[in-house]
Amino acid sequence: MKTNLKDVFQPKLFGLFKKGNYDGKKFTSDLIAGIIVGIIALPLAIAFGIASGVTPQQGLITAIVAGFLISFFGGSNFLIGGPTGAFIVIVAGIVGQYGMQGLIIATIMAGVFLVLMGVFKMGVIFKFIPYPIVVGFTSGIALTIFSTQMKDFFGLPLDLQVPAGFIPQWICYFQNIGSINWIEFAMSLVCLAICFSWGKVTKKVPGSLIALIIGTLVSVLLHKFAGIELATIGSKFPELANGLPMPKPVAPEFDYETVKGLVSPAFTIAILCAIESLLAAMVADGATGKRHHANTELIGQGIANIVTPLFGGIPATGALARTMASINNGGKTPVTGIVHALVLLLIYLFLMPYAIYIPLSCLAAILVQVAYNMSEWRTFKYLLRGDKSDVAVLLMTFFLTVIVDLTVAIEVGVVLAIVLFVRRVMQTSSISVLDGHRLAATEDDEVASMENTDKLDIPDGVEVYEIDGPFFFGLASRFEELEQMKKPGTKVRIIRMRKVPFIDSTGVNNLRNLCERTRKRGVTVILSGVTDQVKASLEKFGVDKEIGAENIFPHIVPALAKSAEIVRK
């Protein structure tokens, strides 16, 4: 099947002006919402950059470049793009192992994966990822983010080398508990309190921005009047004291071994990006009544992640909190996201020299709030009441994310999603042996419109199997079990397929094996209720010739008549 690019790539921004329904009133709404969202994104971009193991300006560059491209090429009217907490763990791991060059290559590869997902119309697939897996990912990432911020939250020494793993991190924290800087710890608590309580004052201005401003002012005043120096962005990145350099295009150095090693992390970035952006887009649709184009969104996300690292940025995706802030402040179209990116660009050019005074304890408090909001602990607790298999999947995904590795958790999560899907489909398909000597004619039976219902008697020496649901690889073992239950004296086995919507290659192979075994035992196989689609599949593999076209019937009545004729011979 050929893929038409116009079918999968329909950016909302392009259609906005083609329709001619964009006016000054909508632009005013988008402008105001964009300015507010840009201010909201400022502290988050800085915090995500530092937490990911890169510099604060790289977090801002990501918010500017990716934020612009996601809105420009995306398939949602409302989605705001940029760096998010979901990537902190994976980005920090890649930087630690492969350096910035490795991160650039992995992000570009992830972008390519996303574009291919969109081109091949895989956007709909992500809507079927089981909810326990998504919650397990997000809750695990939230706990990991919380853990990584404890060093700055407690004011532990800057030169303290904290291990990467969750358990080793807490061992390190307890070993250095005597090194807590109580002033910085108090700063963290105050900023955290502001983050959580500011919403009671007003929701127009985010608490994280107020915490950032107050924390920075207190840090400067303590240094000036009391000689107390807190750990700040400037002390962690002393090179920023001379001002922020303008981003320059970076040429990645591709190396086969490096690319080979980064395939798995890049795939993890792509999956995370797809899940988070499409979930955010669906939530935005629910809040506005609009509809996003999933495949276009994937392509837009891919373009953003291909281009952004060339300017030194990190992976980006749709951000739910910023998206909802845009909607709540009157954002109507992708123009909001473009304005938000331009606001961040102006801040980067004119205000960022003051970023060196921002205390790390304040940023840690902001990220603790982000982790809390991501944790979905109420949903996590609710899901623990569910089916045992769902609980097992939830806990397995969560603990793999926290204790082992996010990449492993993503890979296992994808496999679990497939297994769960197969399990659910298997539960909708069954094979049964119809006991008794008569078949009941019901309203939905194909013989209901036929007159001679008394011909539904099952002759002696005839077995009737009924398949209910798709005949696919999941039914293989069940079919073999029933086949072993052959009664003595059986001469004909009727397989009733009226409720089989499709048959896959494994089902066809099982059917062929059954026919071969039954022929060796002197038993004839007859098919009844075969739909046109199933019949076409059988003809494609030549099974109709092996069974014999004379032994395939559209209804049960002629199949029973044929079986009675065979038994009499």
PADRENLO-681402 format. One record per residue (C-alpha): residue number from 1; x, y, z. Coordinates in steps of 0.05 Angstrom, whole numbers, always signed. Layout:
REM PADRENLO-681402
SITE_NUM_X_Y_Z
...
END
This chain:
REM PADRENLO-681402
SITE_1_+0_+0_+0
SITE_2_+29_+67_-21
SITE_3_+33_+122_+31
SITE_4_+12_+191_+7
SITE_5_+51_+244_+45
SITE_6_-9_+291_+43
SITE_7_-49_+240_+83
SITE_8_+1_+236_+140
SITE_9_+31_+306_+141
SITE_10_-22_+360_+151
SITE_11_+7_+414_+198
SITE_12_-48_+452_+233
SITE_13_-12_+518_+222
SITE_14_-12_+509_+147
SITE_15_-86_+496_+144
SITE_16_-100_+554_+191
SITE_17_-83_+607_+140
SITE_18_-108_+568_+80
SITE_19_-178_+570_+108
SITE_20_-174_+644_+120
SITE_21_-208_+639_+188
SITE_22_-151_+670_+229
SITE_23_-165_+741_+251
SITE_24_-139_+794_+297
SITE_25_-181_+770_+356
SITE_26_-151_+701_+353
SITE_27_-81_+730_+345
SITE_28_-91_+773_+408
SITE_29_-112_+711_+447
SITE_30_-52_+672_+421
SITE_31_-5_+729_+436
SITE_32_-26_+736_+508
SITE_33_-26_+661_+519
SITE_34_+42_+654_+485
SITE_35_+74_+707_+530
SITE_36_+47_+673_+593
SITE_37_+68_+604_+571
SITE_38_+137_+630_+552
SITE_39_+145_+658_+623
SITE_40_+121_+591_+652
SITE_41_+170_+553_+609
SITE_42_+231_+594_+630
SITE_43_+247_+563_+698
SITE_44_+228_+493_+673
SITE_45_+274_+498_+613
SITE_46_+333_+519_+657
SITE_47_+318_+466_+709
SITE_48_+310_+410_+658
SITE_49_+375_+429_+624
SITE_50_+416_+426_+688
SITE_51_+381_+362_+713
SITE_52_+396_+328_+646
SITE_53_+470_+338_+655
SITE_54_+477_+395_+605
SITE_55_+479_+471_+612
SITE_56_+419_+517_+627
SITE_57_+426_+551_+559
SITE_58_+418_+483_+525
SITE_59_+352_+475_+560
SITE_60_+331_+543_+536
SITE_61_+355_+531_+465
SITE_62_+313_+467_+464
SITE_63_+251_+505_+487
SITE_64_+263_+559_+434
SITE_65_+281_+516_+373
SITE_66_+239_+455_+388
SITE_67_+181_+496_+415
SITE_68_+179_+535_+349
SITE_69_+185_+474_+304
SITE_70_+134_+431_+341
SITE_71_+82_+486_+335
SITE_72_+101_+501_+263
SITE_73_+99_+429_+237
SITE_74_+55_+395_+290
SITE_75_-13_+363_+283
SITE_76_-45_+396_+344
SITE_77_-74_+465_+351
SITE_78_-53_+470_+424
SITE_79_+9_+428_+438
SITE_80_+68_+467_+467
SITE_81_+135_+433_+457
SITE_82_+201_+435_+493
SITE_83_+245_+397_+543
SITE_84_+206_+356_+594
SITE_85_+220_+317_+656
SITE_86_+210_+251_+620
SITE_87_+277_+258_+585
SITE_88_+320_+277_+645
SITE_89_+339_+206_+662
SITE_90_+354_+182_+592
SITE_91_+391_+246_+571
SITE_92_+435_+245_+633
SITE_93_+452_+172_+620
SITE_94_+471_+185_+547
SITE_95_+513_+247_+565
SITE_96_+548_+208_+620
SITE_97_+566_+150_+574
SITE_98_+574_+181_+505
SITE_99_+582_+256_+518
SITE_100_+547_+312_+480
SITE_101_+565_+283_+412
SITE_102_+529_+219_+432
SITE_103_+468_+258_+455
SITE_104_+466_+297_+389
SITE_105_+469_+233_+348
SITE_106_+417_+197_+392
SITE_107_+368_+255_+387
SITE_108_+375_+260_+312
SITE_109_+365_+185_+306
SITE_110_+303_+190_+350
SITE_111_+277_+245_+305
SITE_112_+286_+200_+244
SITE_113_+249_+144_+280
SITE_114_+191_+192_+296
SITE_115_+186_+216_+224
SITE_116_+184_+144_+200
SITE_117_+130_+127_+251
SITE_118_+88_+184_+224
SITE_119_+100_+168_+151
SITE_120_+80_+95_+163
SITE_121_+17_+117_+200
SITE_122_+36_+89_+268
SITE_123_+5_+146_+307
SITE_124_-57_+106_+323
SITE_125_-16_+50_+355
SITE_126_+5_+92_+414
SITE_127_-68_+101_+433
SITE_128_-70_+26_+450
SITE_129_-12_+25_+498
SITE_130_-42_-1_+563
SITE_131_-53_+52_+616
SITE_132_-15_+15_+671
SITE_133_+48_+17_+628
SITE_134_+42_+92_+617
SITE_135_+30_+104_+691
SITE_136_+88_+58_+709
SITE_137_+134_+98_+664
SITE_138_+113_+166_+688
SITE_139_+112_+148_+761
SITE_140_+180_+115_+756
SITE_141_+210_+175_+720
SITE_142_+180_+221_+772
SITE_143_+212_+183_+829
SITE_144_+278_+182_+791
SITE_145_+276_+258_+781
SITE_146_+260_+267_+854
SITE_147_+320_+224_+873
SITE_148_+369_+261_+827
SITE_149_+350_+329_+857
SITE_150_+365_+311_+930
SITE_151_+438_+332_+924
SITE_152_+419_+404_+909
SITE_153_+356_+402_+951
SITE_154_+397_+386_+1014
SITE_155_+455_+431_+993
SITE_156_+507_+376_+990
SITE_157_+576_+396_+965
SITE_158_+580_+413_+890
SITE_159_+641_+367_+881
SITE_160_+604_+307_+910
SITE_161_+599_+253_+857
SITE_162_+530_+221_+862
SITE_163_+522_+153_+829
SITE_164_+472_+143_+773
SITE_165_+429_+87_+802
SITE_166_+370_+100_+848
SITE_167_+394_+55_+905
SITE_168_+467_+78_+901
SITE_169_+443_+150_+901
SITE_170_+407_+142_+968
SITE_171_+465_+104_+998
SITE_172_+509_+163_+978
SITE_173_+460_+213_+1008
SITE_174_+457_+177_+1075
SITE_175_+533_+171_+1076
SITE_176_+539_+246_+1068
SITE_177_+481_+267_+1112
SITE_178_+529_+305_+1156
SITE_179_+547_+351_+1098
SITE_180_+477_+381_+1091
SITE_181_+478_+456_+1082
SITE_182_+419_+476_+1126
SITE_183_+412_+546_+1095
SITE_184_+406_+517_+1025
SITE_185_+359_+463_+1052
SITE_186_+316_+518_+1082
SITE_187_+318_+555_+1015
SITE_188_+293_+491_+980
SITE_189_+236_+484_+1029
SITE_190_+214_+557_+1022
SITE_191_+217_+553_+945
SITE_192_+179_+487_+946
SITE_193_+125_+518_+991
SITE_194_+118_+577_+943
SITE_195_+112_+529_+883
SITE_196_+55_+491_+915
SITE_197_+18_+548_+949
SITE_198_+23_+604_+898
SITE_199_-36_+576_+859
SITE_200_-81_+599_+916
SITE_201_-60_+671_+903
SITE_202_-66_+669_+827
SITE_203_-60_+618_+771
SITE_204_-41_+669_+719
SITE_205_+32_+671_+741
SITE_206_+64_+603_+757
SITE_207_+90_+590_+827
SITE_208_+155_+564_+798
SITE_209_+171_+633_+768
SITE_210_+156_+668_+834
SITE_211_+200_+618_+871
SITE_212_+255_+630_+820
SITE_213_+252_+706_+829
SITE_214_+247_+704_+905
SITE_215_+302_+651_+911
SITE_216_+349_+691_+867
SITE_217_+337_+756_+905
SITE_218_+348_+722_+972
SITE_219_+412_+690_+946
SITE_220_+439_+757_+922
SITE_221_+420_+792_+988
SITE_222_+451_+738_+1031
SITE_223_+516_+743_+992
SITE_224_+517_+819_+994
SITE_225_+497_+833_+1066
SITE_226_+514_+769_+1104
SITE_227_+571_+741_+1063
SITE_228_+533_+675_+1055
SITE_229_+545_+646_+987
SITE_230_+496_+594_+962
SITE_231_+509_+545_+905
SITE_232_+483_+578_+842
SITE_233_+482_+566_+767
SITE_234_+544_+611_+764
SITE_235_+582_+569_+814
SITE_236_+565_+505_+776
SITE_237_+578_+536_+708
SITE_238_+631_+590_+720
SITE_239_+640_+599_+645
SITE_240_+571_+632_+642
SITE_241_+597_+692_+682
SITE_242_+622_+721_+616
SITE_243_+552_+718_+587
SITE_244_+515_+666_+547
SITE_245_+543_+651_+478
SITE_246_+497_+651_+418
SITE_247_+480_+581_+395
SITE_248_+520_+557_+336
SITE_249_+504_+500_+290
SITE_250_+538_+435_+312
SITE_251_+561_+383_+262
SITE_252_+553_+313_+292
SITE_253_+610_+264_+281
SITE_254_+576_+199_+262
SITE_255_+614_+136_+280
SITE_256_+588_+66_+265
SITE_257_+603_+38_+334
SITE_258_+572_+99_+369
SITE_259_+510_+97_+324
SITE_260_+503_+22_+337
SITE_261_+507_+33_+412
SITE_262_+457_+90_+410
SITE_263_+402_+54_+372
SITE_264_+368_+30_+437
SITE_265_+372_+97_+473
SITE_266_+348_+133_+410
SITE_267_+289_+86_+405
SITE_268_+273_+100_+478
SITE_269_+274_+175_+465
SITE_270_+228_+165_+405
SITE_271_+178_+122_+443
SITE_272_+177_+170_+502
SITE_273_+168_+229_+456
SITE_274_+111_+195_+418
SITE_275_+75_+173_+481
SITE_276_+81_+239_+518
SITE_277_+64_+284_+459
SITE_278_+4_+243_+435
SITE_279_-23_+235_+506
SITE_280_-17_+311_+516
SITE_281_-51_+323_+449
SITE_282_-108_+276_+468
SITE_283_-117_+312_+535
SITE_284_-118_+378_+498
SITE_285_-171_+351_+450
SITE_286_-214_+330_+509
SITE_287_-209_+400_+539
SITE_288_-225_+437_+475
SITE_289_-267_+390_+433
SITE_290_-217_+394_+375
SITE_291_-180_+336_+342
SITE_292_-105_+329_+330
SITE_293_-72_+292_+272
SITE_294_-29_+238_+305
SITE_295_+16_+221_+246
SITE_296_+29_+294_+230
SITE_297_+47_+305_+304
SITE_298_+97_+249_+301
SITE_299_+129_+278_+239
SITE_300_+131_+348_+270
SITE_301_+163_+319_+333
SITE_302_+213_+283_+290
SITE_303_+232_+346_+252
SITE_304_+241_+384_+317
SITE_305_+286_+329_+346
SITE_306_+328_+326_+282
SITE_307_+340_+402_+279
SITE_308_+345_+421_+353
SITE_309_+409_+382_+370
SITE_310_+444_+416_+312
SITE_311_+439_+479_+354
SITE_312_+462_+444_+418
SITE_313_+393_+427_+443
SITE_314_+368_+364_+477
SITE_315_+307_+319_+462
SITE_316_+240_+353_+464
SITE_317_+167_+333_+462
SITE_318_+98_+360_+476
SITE_319_+91_+385_+548
SITE_320_+23_+373_+580
SITE_321_+29_+426_+635
SITE_322_+49_+481_+586
SITE_323_-4_+458_+537
SITE_324_-59_+463_+589
SITE_325_-31_+531_+611
SITE_326_-38_+554_+539
SITE_327_-110_+530_+535
SITE_328_-129_+560_+602
SITE_329_-100_+628_+582
SITE_330_-138_+631_+516
SITE_331_-90_+598_+466
SITE_332_-128_+580_+403
SITE_333_-78_+558_+350
SITE_334_-5_+537_+340
SITE_335_+12_+611_+338
SITE_336_+13_+608_+414
SITE_337_+71_+559_+413
SITE_338_+109_+603_+363
SITE_339_+99_+665_+407
SITE_340_+122_+625_+468
SITE_341_+186_+607_+431
SITE_342_+198_+680_+411
SITE_343_+187_+703_+483
SITE_344_+240_+654_+507
SITE_345_+287_+678_+452
SITE_346_+281_+750_+476
SITE_347_+293_+727_+548
SITE_348_+354_+688_+525
SITE_349_+383_+748_+489
SITE_350_+371_+802_+542
SITE_351_+358_+772_+611
SITE_352_+399_+708_+615
SITE_353_+463_+741_+641
SITE_354_+426_+745_+708
SITE_355_+415_+669_+708
SITE_356_+482_+658_+742
SITE_357_+451_+683_+807
SITE_358_+395_+630_+808
SITE_359_+408_+582_+867
SITE_360_+410_+508_+851
SITE_361_+368_+494_+913
SITE_362_+312_+535_+881
SITE_363_+316_+496_+816
SITE_364_+316_+431_+855
SITE_365_+252_+453_+890
SITE_366_+219_+468_+823
SITE_367_+238_+399_+797
SITE_368_+211_+365_+860
SITE_369_+144_+398_+845
SITE_370_+150_+373_+773
SITE_371_+164_+303_+799
SITE_372_+104_+306_+845
SITE_373_+58_+328_+789
SITE_374_+86_+274_+744
SITE_375_+80_+219_+796
SITE_376_+5_+208_+787
SITE_377_+6_+174_+855
SITE_378_-69_+176_+862
SITE_379_-77_+140_+795
SITE_380_-21_+92_+815
SITE_381_-58_+76_+879
SITE_382_-124_+68_+842
SITE_383_-94_+19_+791
SITE_384_-68_-25_+847
SITE_385_-141_-46_+857
SITE_386_-146_-73_+787
SITE_387_-135_-139_+752
SITE_388_-74_-178_+777
SITE_389_-42_-177_+708
SITE_390_-50_-101_+704
SITE_391_-21_-93_+773
SITE_392_+38_-137_+754
SITE_393_+51_-97_+691
SITE_394_+45_-31_+730
SITE_395_+94_-52_+784
SITE_396_+143_-85_+735
SITE_397_+146_-23_+691
SITE_398_+153_+22_+752
SITE_399_+209_-17_+786
SITE_400_+247_-28_+721
SITE_401_+245_+47_+709
SITE_402_+269_+64_+779
SITE_403_+318_+9_+796
SITE_404_+344_-17_+729
SITE_405_+342_+31_+671
SITE_406_+291_+71_+632
SITE_407_+314_+41_+566
SITE_408_+303_-29_+592
SITE_409_+235_-8_+621
SITE_410_+213_+21_+553
SITE_411_+235_-42_+516
SITE_412_+201_-88_+566
SITE_413_+140_-43_+568
SITE_414_+132_-47_+492
SITE_415_+137_-123_+496
SITE_416_+87_-124_+554
SITE_417_+39_-81_+513
SITE_418_+42_-132_+456
SITE_419_+33_-191_+504
SITE_420_-26_-157_+538
SITE_421_-57_-143_+470
SITE_422_-49_-216_+449
SITE_423_-77_-239_+515
SITE_424_-138_-195_+509
SITE_425_-150_-218_+437
SITE_426_-142_-290_+459
SITE_427_-196_-279_+511
SITE_428_-244_-258_+455
SITE_429_-229_-321_+415
SITE_430_-248_-392_+434
SITE_431_-256_-461_+406
SITE_432_-310_-507_+432
SITE_433_-338_-576_+417
SITE_434_-413_-575_+407
SITE_435_-441_-631_+449
SITE_436_-509_-665_+440
SITE_437_-543_-688_+378
SITE_438_-575_-623_+356
SITE_439_-551_-553_+340
SITE_440_-595_-496_+366
SITE_441_-620_-448_+314
SITE_442_-618_-377_+341
SITE_443_-638_-308_+315
SITE_444_-567_-293_+291
SITE_445_-554_-362_+263
SITE_446_-541_-365_+189
SITE_447_-594_-420_+183
SITE_448_-648_-378_+216
SITE_449_-675_-360_+148
SITE_450_-673_-431_+124
SITE_451_-736_-474_+128
SITE_452_-712_-544_+145
SITE_453_-684_-532_+214
SITE_454_-697_-605_+231
SITE_455_-636_-621_+189
SITE_456_-593_-593_+245
SITE_457_-585_-662_+276
SITE_458_-513_-682_+285
SITE_459_-505_-752_+257
SITE_460_-467_-805_+296
SITE_461_-394_-805_+277
SITE_462_-393_-730_+266
SITE_463_-359_-678_+311
SITE_464_-372_-604_+306
SITE_465_-321_-553_+329
SITE_466_-341_-480_+333
SITE_467_-290_-424_+330
SITE_468_-313_-358_+360
SITE_469_-268_-299_+344
SITE_470_-205_-288_+302
SITE_471_-169_-353_+284
SITE_472_-97_-333_+297
SITE_473_-33_-358_+329
SITE_474_-62_-349_+399
SITE_475_-110_-408_+388
SITE_476_-56_-457_+366
SITE_477_-48_-494_+432
SITE_478_-123_-497_+446
SITE_479_-137_-527_+378
SITE_480_-85_-581_+389
SITE_481_-114_-598_+457
SITE_482_-184_-606_+428
SITE_483_-158_-645_+369
SITE_484_-131_-698_+416
SITE_485_-201_-708_+444
SITE_486_-224_-745_+382
SITE_487_-280_-794_+399
SITE_488_-276_-867_+375
SITE_489_-314_-877_+311
SITE_490_-309_-805_+288
SITE_491_-310_-802_+212
SITE_492_-324_-728_+200
SITE_493_-301_-666_+236
SITE_494_-339_-602_+220
SITE_495_-304_-537_+237
SITE_496_-357_-482_+242
SITE_497_-326_-414_+225
SITE_498_-386_-368_+221
SITE_499_-358_-323_+276
SITE_500_-287_-320_+249
SITE_501_-274_-250_+220
SITE_502_-203_-266_+196
SITE_503_-150_-321_+197
SITE_504_-75_-307_+200
SITE_505_-18_-349_+171
SITE_506_-10_-388_+236
SITE_507_-84_-404_+237
SITE_508_-79_-428_+165
SITE_509_-19_-471_+183
SITE_510_-56_-501_+242
SITE_511_-115_-516_+197
SITE_512_-70_-551_+146
SITE_513_-36_-592_+201
SITE_514_-104_-612_+228
SITE_515_-127_-634_+159
SITE_516_-64_-675_+149
SITE_517_-70_-710_+216
SITE_518_-144_-724_+208
SITE_519_-134_-753_+138
SITE_520_-83_-802_+166
SITE_521_-136_-824_+216
SITE_522_-188_-832_+162
SITE_523_-228_-770_+185
SITE_524_-255_-719_+136
SITE_525_-252_-645_+152
SITE_526_-310_-601_+130
SITE_527_-313_-525_+139
SITE_528_-378_-488_+148
SITE_529_-397_-415_+154
SITE_530_-334_-393_+118
SITE_531_-336_-317_+104
SITE_532_-311_-288_+39
SITE_533_-250_-258_+74
SITE_534_-230_-324_+107
SITE_535_-243_-362_+43
SITE_536_-197_-314_+5
SITE_537_-142_-327_+56
SITE_538_-151_-403_+49
SITE_539_-149_-397_-27
SITE_540_-86_-354_-23
SITE_541_-49_-410_+14
SITE_542_-81_-466_-28
SITE_543_-117_-496_+33
SITE_544_-183_-500_-6
SITE_545_-151_-550_-53
SITE_546_-122_-592_+3
SITE_547_-189_-595_+39
SITE_548_-228_-599_-26
SITE_549_-273_-544_-50
SITE_550_-332_-593_-43
SITE_551_-319_-594_+32
SITE_552_-324_-519_+44
SITE_553_-394_-492_+56
SITE_554_-423_-424_+71
SITE_555_-475_-453_+120
SITE_556_-480_-510_+171
SITE_557_-540_-545_+139
SITE_558_-506_-568_+74
SITE_559_-444_-585_+116
SITE_560_-485_-631_+160
SITE_561_-518_-661_+99
SITE_562_-449_-675_+69
SITE_563_-424_-706_+134
SITE_564_-485_-752_+138
SITE_565_-471_-775_+67
SITE_566_-398_-790_+84
SITE_567_-418_-828_+148
SITE_568_-467_-872_+109
SITE_569_-414_-895_+59
END
